[in-house]
Structure formats: C-alpha cells, structure tokens
C-alpha cells in the first residue's frame, strides 16, 4: 500500500499540514512492510499528468439504443 501526501509548494500551511499528517500516520504503518518518506511533489505531479494523458487516450464505447 502506498500513501501519497501531496501539497503545493509555496503554501507554508499546506506543507505544515502534510508534515503533521505524515507524523500522525507513521504510528499506524508497520515498519516491516515499509516506511513513509517525504517526496518531491513535482515528481507526483508529473506521474499524475502522464496517467491522465494515458486515460484520455482510451476510446469510449457508447451503446445507443
């Protein structure tokens, strides 16, 4: 299971909230399974955009009766 905490850079309150969430949730994550790390939000944004592009290329099937 992956947990992504995303916040917009430049907004101090967003970063504080994301860090507080991370600190609170660390108690519930089994360290033998994995750990929660802070990551660069721009990486997530790029991955999200790629995912959205892939999804928008999928054909739609419309059944008209």
RAGI-V563506 format. One record per backbone hydrogen bond with DSSP energy under -1.0 kcal/mol. NH is the residue of the N-H (numbers start at 0). CO is the residue of the C=O. E is the energy in kcal/mol with one decimal. If there is no record, write none. Layout:
nh=[NH/NH]
co=[CO/CO]
e=[E/E]
This chain:
nh=[10/14/15/16/17/18/19/20/21/22/23/24/25/27/32/33/42/44/45/46/47/48/49/50/51/52/53/54/55/57]
co=[7/10/11/12/13/14/15/16/17/18/19/20/21/24/29/29/39/40/41/42/43/44/45/46/47/48/49/50/51/54]
e=[-1.3/-1.6/-2.3/-2.4/-2.4/-2.4/-2.3/-2.5/-2.3/-2.5/-2.3/-2.4/-1.5/-1.6/-1.8/-1.8/-1.4/-2.3/-2.0/-2.1/-2.9/-2.5/-2.2/-2.3/-2.5/-2.4/-2.2/-2.3/-2.1/-1.1]
